[in-house]
Amino acid sequence: MIIVSELRSLNREQRAAFVASFLGWTLDAFDFFLMVYVISAIATDYHSKVKDIAYGLTLTLMFRPLGAFIFGRLADRFGRRPVLMADVLLFSALELATAFAPTLTVFLILRALFGIAMGGEWGIGSSLVMESIPTRARGVVSGILQEGYALGNLLAGGVYWLLFDRVGWRGMFIVGVIPALLVVYIRLAVKESPVWRENRQRRNRAGFFVTFARNWKLMLYAVILMTAFTFFSHGTQDMYPTFLQVQHKLSTQMTSTIAAVGNVGAIMGGICFGAFSQRRGRRATIVMACLLSLPIIPLWAFASTPLLLGMGAFLMQVAVQGAWGIIPAHLNEISPIDIRGTFPGLVYQIGNLLSSKNSVIQANLAEEHHGNYGYALALVATAAALVIAVLIVFGPEARDAELGLEPVAQPG
């Protein structure tokens, strides 16, 4: 009821900003996760090893900080709305181009370029919506917004289940051009961030590098935190379909079903923990979600039947995305106002860069342990959950900060 009440409290312009940001992140993630489901098929087509194709995921993650910086700076200068439209068009076009990659080298180059475009969307979208909605609605909206990522994964799994056996991996990437249609909605329905419009009139606005110098401790802390967070999410998601296909020999349909069950859990976790964080605080709720994941890991990584694997996937993603659902609000609340279009997305994507070899690390660990992907998944997930819990305890919080003013929280 609280969730529904907060969403109903948004006016038309606020709802439009929320919908556009949510769909942007959903469709961005949809394009990214299409590849996750077809790694083994791409490897077969290019006569390569799974770990060689997994490097495409690494390149996407490695180049996302560059996109966050480029598009974030543009959004701070020219506004969230026009830059978001340009970004959506770019990542859709690159997804389509991937379908026609003639060689593995071209494929990897396109995935790197896709990473630049993907890196821009999250920071712009989250700042647009957080600057547009009332303070009391941030927790709920943050949880729903972040789970656009899980919904994108769910949609990719559905497309894989419905179309892969008919159209192959190249046909899957052609479907990835669909997000370009979102630009029409943004153009017609979304207004510019009121905080950006107001801040643009200030004469004493500090530049990016001046603001960075003043807040370097906060930036460093946020980068380390987001590195752990991205290990937590990508370490529990990216190689999971491969784990089901290779280690458990599950069919296309069963792999998609289990992945879908996990993503339903992710959506529920993100929304519920996000709403809970508005009452109990960002830090306490994140720690709770991370610690909750630890007793679930054995079921998630070492179960032997599809039913138990499905239960593990559901519960694990409740916890993982429960913690993640708080991040859009948390990063925007602690961000300096003059670089809010850049800061959240940049620290998030630098975290992705530093964790970008996760899929390769897990693939190598599995090979070293006789194809035991469960071992690799469990090791990364456990380490990430513990590191996040420790970092969050000693970090800042600005739950009720007015985003038109400088937040005063600093790392403790």
VMD Tcl script that draws the C-alpha trace (Angstrom):
set ca {
  {0.00 0.00 0.00}
  {2.87 2.41 0.81}
  {4.40 1.72 -2.61}
  {1.13 2.39 -4.44}
  {0.45 5.50 -2.36}
  {3.84 7.04 -3.11}
  {3.51 6.38 -6.84}
  {0.03 7.94 -6.88}
  {1.44 11.05 -5.19}
  {3.53 11.85 -8.28}
  {2.12 14.42 -10.66}
  {2.01 13.95 -14.44}
  {5.46 15.39 -15.15}
  {7.05 13.42 -12.32}
  {5.46 10.17 -13.51}
  {6.68 10.82 -17.06}
  {10.27 11.33 -15.84}
  {10.03 8.15 -13.77}
  {8.59 6.07 -16.64}
  {11.18 7.32 -19.12}
  {14.08 6.63 -16.77}
  {12.73 3.23 -15.81}
  {12.16 2.17 -19.41}
  {15.54 3.53 -20.46}
  {17.35 1.40 -17.91}
  {15.10 -1.59 -18.63}
  {15.79 -1.52 -22.35}
  {19.48 -0.79 -21.85}
  {19.73 -3.87 -19.64}
  {17.62 -5.85 -22.13}
  {20.19 -5.15 -24.84}
  {23.06 -6.08 -22.51}
  {21.54 -9.34 -21.28}
  {20.67 -10.59 -24.75}
  {24.35 -11.46 -25.03}
  {24.46 -13.21 -21.64}
  {21.97 -15.80 -22.87}
  {23.80 -16.60 -26.11}
  {27.49 -16.71 -25.11}
  {27.86 -20.40 -25.90}
  {26.08 -20.00 -29.27}
  {28.33 -17.09 -30.26}
  {31.39 -19.12 -29.27}
  {30.26 -21.96 -31.54}
  {29.61 -19.60 -34.46}
  {33.04 -17.96 -34.18}
  {34.80 -21.27 -33.36}
  {36.01 -19.80 -30.08}
  {35.97 -20.68 -26.38}
  {33.29 -19.46 -24.00}
  {35.84 -17.36 -22.11}
  {36.81 -15.58 -25.35}
  {33.21 -14.50 -25.91}
  {32.80 -13.65 -22.22}
  {35.50 -11.05 -22.86}
  {32.81 -9.17 -24.80}
  {30.98 -8.67 -21.50}
  {34.23 -7.45 -19.99}
  {34.73 -4.90 -22.78}
  {31.18 -3.61 -22.36}
  {31.74 -3.10 -18.65}
  {35.22 -1.61 -19.17}
  {33.97 1.11 -21.51}
  {30.91 2.09 -19.50}
  {32.84 4.66 -17.36}
  {33.83 6.52 -20.52}
  {30.16 6.71 -21.50}
  {29.18 7.82 -18.00}
  {31.72 10.64 -18.12}
  {30.92 11.81 -21.67}
  {27.15 11.67 -21.40}
  {27.17 12.85 -17.77}
  {29.15 15.97 -18.64}
  {26.81 16.63 -21.58}
  {23.79 16.18 -19.28}
  {25.21 18.61 -16.71}
  {25.75 21.18 -19.45}
  {22.82 20.69 -21.85}
  {20.19 19.00 -19.68}
  {19.15 15.44 -18.80}
  {16.37 15.08 -21.37}
  {18.10 15.70 -24.76}
  {21.20 13.74 -23.79}
  {19.08 10.79 -22.63}
  {17.38 10.67 -26.04}
  {20.72 10.72 -27.88}
  {22.07 7.97 -25.65}
  {19.08 5.65 -26.21}
  {19.39 6.03 -29.98}
  {23.10 5.24 -29.85}
  {22.93 2.05 -27.79}
  {20.03 0.78 -29.91}
  {21.97 1.36 -33.14}
  {25.05 -0.40 -31.79}
  {22.97 -3.37 -30.65}
  {21.60 -3.73 -34.17}
  {25.08 -3.47 -35.68}
  {26.25 -6.32 -33.45}
  {23.89 -8.67 -35.27}
  {25.90 -8.22 -38.46}
  {29.42 -8.54 -37.01}
  {31.34 -10.71 -39.53}
  {34.22 -11.66 -37.22}
  {34.94 -12.00 -33.53}
  {37.17 -8.91 -33.64}
  {34.40 -6.74 -35.08}
  {31.97 -8.23 -32.57}
  {34.23 -7.27 -29.65}
  {34.75 -3.74 -30.99}
  {30.99 -3.24 -31.23}
  {30.49 -4.52 -27.68}
  {33.07 -1.99 -26.47}
  {31.24 0.83 -28.26}
  {27.95 -0.44 -26.87}
  {29.54 -0.14 -23.42}
  {30.11 3.60 -23.99}
  {26.44 4.11 -24.82}
  {25.22 1.85 -22.02}
  {27.42 3.69 -19.53}
  {25.62 6.96 -20.15}
  {22.03 5.91 -19.54}
  {21.90 5.02 -15.84}
  {23.43 8.20 -14.45}
  {21.35 10.52 -16.62}
  {18.12 8.63 -16.00}
  {18.57 8.36 -12.25}
  {19.45 12.05 -11.85}
  {16.48 13.07 -14.02}
  {13.98 11.15 -11.93}
  {15.52 11.80 -8.49}
  {15.63 15.54 -9.21}
  {12.00 15.48 -10.35}
  {10.19 13.59 -7.58}
  {9.31 14.46 -3.94}
  {11.80 13.46 -1.23}
  {9.39 11.03 0.43}
  {9.02 9.00 -2.77}
  {12.74 8.43 -3.40}
  {13.04 5.05 -1.67}
  {10.10 3.49 -3.53}
  {11.03 5.01 -6.88}
  {14.70 4.07 -6.43}
  {13.78 0.43 -5.84}
  {11.53 0.29 -8.89}
  {13.95 2.25 -11.08}
  {16.93 -0.01 -10.36}
  {14.87 -3.11 -11.05}
  {14.45 -1.97 -14.61}
  {17.78 -3.81 -14.83}
  {16.17 -7.05 -13.62}
  {13.15 -6.50 -15.85}
  {15.51 -6.04 -18.80}
  {17.12 -9.36 -17.90}
  {13.68 -10.93 -17.63}
  {12.66 -9.61 -21.06}
  {15.92 -10.84 -22.58}
  {15.25 -14.27 -21.09}
  {11.74 -14.23 -22.55}
  {13.02 -13.32 -26.00}
  {15.67 -16.06 -25.68}
  {13.00 -18.60 -24.75}
  {10.63 -17.56 -27.55}
  {12.97 -16.76 -30.43}
  {16.48 -18.14 -30.02}
  {15.81 -21.58 -31.48}
  {14.15 -19.88 -34.47}
  {16.35 -16.85 -35.20}
  {19.70 -17.65 -33.58}
  {21.92 -15.22 -31.73}
  {22.09 -12.71 -34.59}
  {18.31 -12.47 -34.73}
  {18.31 -11.79 -30.98}
  {20.49 -8.72 -31.49}
  {18.24 -7.45 -34.27}
  {15.40 -7.44 -31.75}
  {17.65 -5.19 -29.63}
  {16.85 -2.17 -31.81}
  {13.40 -1.88 -30.20}
  {14.55 0.52 -27.41}
  {14.97 3.27 -30.02}
  {11.18 3.73 -29.89}
  {11.53 5.09 -26.34}
  {12.90 8.33 -27.77}
  {9.44 9.19 -29.11}
  {7.96 8.99 -25.61}
  {10.74 11.07 -24.06}
  {10.35 13.70 -26.76}
  {6.58 14.00 -26.28}
  {6.05 13.46 -22.54}
  {9.16 14.20 -20.49}
  {10.12 17.61 -19.12}
  {13.62 18.70 -18.13}
  {14.76 18.23 -14.53}
  {13.56 21.23 -12.44}
  {16.75 21.08 -10.35}
  {18.93 21.28 -13.48}
  {16.90 24.22 -14.80}
  {17.27 26.06 -11.49}
  {20.96 25.22 -11.10}
  {21.74 26.42 -14.62}
  {20.88 29.98 -13.51}
  {23.46 30.00 -10.71}
  {26.45 32.20 -11.42}
  {28.75 30.46 -8.93}
  {28.51 26.97 -10.39}
  {31.75 25.06 -9.93}
  {33.32 23.10 -12.78}
  {33.71 19.33 -12.77}
  {37.38 19.25 -11.79}
  {36.98 21.88 -9.07}
  {34.05 19.96 -7.61}
  {35.96 16.70 -7.92}
  {38.93 18.16 -6.04}
  {36.65 19.29 -3.23}
  {35.00 15.87 -2.98}
  {37.76 13.42 -3.89}
  {37.37 11.38 -0.70}
  {33.68 10.92 -1.40}
  {34.44 9.98 -5.02}
  {37.04 7.40 -3.99}
  {34.73 5.86 -1.41}
  {31.86 5.66 -3.89}
  {34.06 4.02 -6.54}
  {35.24 1.32 -4.11}
  {31.67 0.75 -2.95}
  {30.33 0.43 -6.49}
  {33.14 -1.96 -7.43}
  {31.93 -4.30 -4.71}
  {28.31 -3.75 -5.75}
  {28.99 -4.58 -9.41}
  {30.86 -7.75 -8.41}
  {27.75 -8.61 -6.38}
  {25.33 -8.16 -9.28}
  {27.38 -9.33 -12.25}
  {28.90 -12.10 -10.16}
  {25.43 -13.53 -9.54}
  {23.94 -12.91 -13.00}
  {26.29 -12.88 -15.98}
  {27.57 -16.47 -15.86}
  {24.44 -17.96 -14.29}
  {22.83 -19.01 -17.60}
  {26.15 -20.60 -18.62}
  {26.22 -22.38 -15.23}
  {22.76 -23.79 -15.93}
  {23.53 -24.74 -19.54}
  {27.04 -26.15 -19.17}
  {27.18 -27.59 -15.66}
  {23.57 -28.75 -15.35}
  {22.90 -29.38 -19.07}
  {19.54 -27.61 -18.90}
  {17.55 -26.80 -22.01}
  {16.95 -23.36 -23.48}
  {13.47 -23.27 -21.98}
  {14.52 -24.42 -18.50}
  {17.44 -21.97 -18.41}
  {15.08 -19.14 -19.33}
  {12.52 -20.23 -16.74}
  {15.02 -20.29 -13.87}
  {16.50 -16.96 -14.96}
  {12.98 -15.51 -15.09}
  {12.22 -16.77 -11.58}
  {15.41 -15.10 -10.36}
  {14.48 -11.83 -11.99}
  {11.01 -11.87 -10.44}
  {12.79 -12.17 -7.10}
  {15.08 -9.30 -8.08}
  {12.16 -7.01 -8.88}
  {10.40 -7.86 -5.62}
  {13.58 -7.39 -3.60}
  {14.48 -4.06 -5.17}
  {11.04 -2.56 -4.67}
  {10.51 -3.83 -1.12}
  {13.98 -2.99 0.20}
  {13.93 0.37 -1.59}
  {10.67 1.30 0.13}
  {11.96 -0.02 3.46}
  {15.07 2.16 3.17}
  {12.91 5.31 3.19}
  {11.86 4.44 6.73}
  {14.92 2.67 8.17}
  {17.76 4.34 6.31}
  {19.86 3.51 3.26}
  {22.86 2.02 5.04}
  {21.00 -0.23 7.46}
  {18.82 -1.65 4.69}
  {21.75 -2.37 2.37}
  {23.61 -4.21 5.14}
  {20.49 -6.23 5.90}
  {20.11 -7.32 2.27}
  {23.78 -8.29 1.90}
  {23.81 -10.39 5.06}
  {20.57 -12.05 3.99}
  {22.30 -13.35 0.84}
  {24.94 -15.37 2.73}
  {22.80 -18.31 3.97}
  {21.12 -18.48 0.53}
  {24.35 -19.01 -1.44}
  {24.65 -22.81 -0.87}
  {21.13 -23.39 -2.24}
  {21.70 -20.99 -5.15}
  {25.09 -22.34 -6.28}
  {25.14 -26.00 -5.24}
  {21.57 -27.29 -5.63}
  {21.19 -30.28 -7.96}
  {17.63 -30.09 -9.30}
  {15.86 -27.44 -11.40}
  {13.30 -26.85 -8.63}
  {15.93 -26.13 -5.99}
  {17.99 -24.08 -8.44}
  {14.91 -21.98 -9.16}
  {14.28 -21.44 -5.44}
  {17.91 -20.43 -4.95}
  {17.82 -18.04 -7.92}
  {14.67 -16.34 -6.60}
  {15.91 -15.86 -3.03}
  {19.41 -14.82 -4.07}
  {18.16 -12.08 -6.37}
  {15.74 -10.82 -3.70}
  {18.80 -10.12 -1.58}
  {21.18 -8.91 -4.31}
  {18.73 -6.52 -5.93}
  {17.28 -5.62 -2.56}
  {20.64 -3.98 -1.84}
  {20.88 -2.57 -5.36}
  {17.39 -1.06 -5.27}
  {18.62 1.57 -2.82}
  {21.58 2.70 -4.93}
  {19.89 5.21 -7.33}
  {18.55 7.24 -4.40}
  {21.68 6.81 -2.27}
  {24.18 7.95 -4.91}
  {22.08 10.92 -6.01}
  {21.56 12.00 -2.41}
  {25.28 12.07 -1.59}
  {26.25 13.59 -4.96}
  {27.51 17.20 -5.23}
  {24.86 19.26 -7.05}
  {27.09 20.70 -9.77}
  {28.05 17.25 -11.10}
  {24.98 15.18 -10.29}
  {24.51 14.29 -13.95}
  {28.04 12.88 -13.91}
  {28.81 11.67 -10.36}
  {26.34 8.79 -9.82}
  {26.82 7.27 -13.25}
  {30.59 7.77 -13.25}
  {31.29 6.12 -9.90}
  {28.87 3.32 -10.79}
  {30.56 2.69 -14.13}
  {34.10 2.96 -12.77}
  {32.98 0.23 -10.40}
  {31.91 -1.74 -13.46}
  {35.33 -1.14 -15.01}
  {37.16 -2.42 -11.94}
  {34.92 -5.50 -11.81}
  {34.75 -5.95 -15.58}
  {36.76 -9.15 -15.64}
  {34.23 -10.87 -13.40}
  {32.86 -13.16 -16.12}
  {36.37 -14.09 -17.29}
  {37.48 -14.68 -13.68}
  {34.49 -16.91 -13.03}
  {34.97 -18.81 -16.30}
  {38.64 -19.42 -15.45}
  {37.81 -20.47 -11.89}
  {35.25 -22.93 -13.23}
  {37.75 -24.41 -15.69}
  {40.36 -24.77 -12.95}
  {37.83 -26.67 -10.84}
  {36.76 -29.11 -13.55}
  {33.81 -27.08 -14.86}
  {32.41 -26.23 -11.43}
  {30.71 -22.90 -12.16}
  {28.84 -23.15 -8.86}
  {32.10 -22.82 -6.94}
  {33.07 -19.70 -8.91}
  {29.66 -18.10 -8.42}
  {29.59 -18.79 -4.68}
  {33.11 -17.47 -4.07}
  {32.50 -14.11 -5.78}
  {29.04 -13.60 -4.26}
  {30.21 -14.28 -0.70}
  {33.19 -11.95 -0.94}
  {31.17 -9.13 -2.51}
  {28.38 -9.31 0.08}
  {30.81 -9.09 2.99}
  {32.83 -6.23 1.50}
  {29.68 -4.17 0.78}
  {28.39 -4.65 4.32}
  {31.66 -3.40 5.81}
  {31.98 -0.42 3.44}
  {28.40 0.73 3.96}
  {28.73 0.79 7.75}
  {31.51 3.38 7.47}
  {30.00 5.41 4.62}
  {27.81 8.54 4.38}
  {24.04 8.81 4.25}
  {21.84 11.73 3.16}
  {18.40 10.14 3.03}
  {16.34 13.32 3.28}
  {18.72 15.68 1.48}
  {17.17 18.37 -0.71}
  {18.71 17.69 -4.11}
  {18.75 21.36 -5.00}
  {21.27 21.95 -2.21}
  {24.76 20.65 -1.55}
  {24.62 17.43 0.52}
  {26.75 17.65 3.63}
  {27.40 13.93 4.19}
  {30.99 12.77 3.84}
  {32.57 9.34 4.41}
  {32.93 8.68 8.08}
}
mol new
graphics top color blue
foreach p $ca { graphics top sphere $p radius 0.5 }
foreach p [lrange $ca 0 end-1] q [lrange $ca 1 end] { graphics top cylinder $p $q radius 0.2 }
display resetview
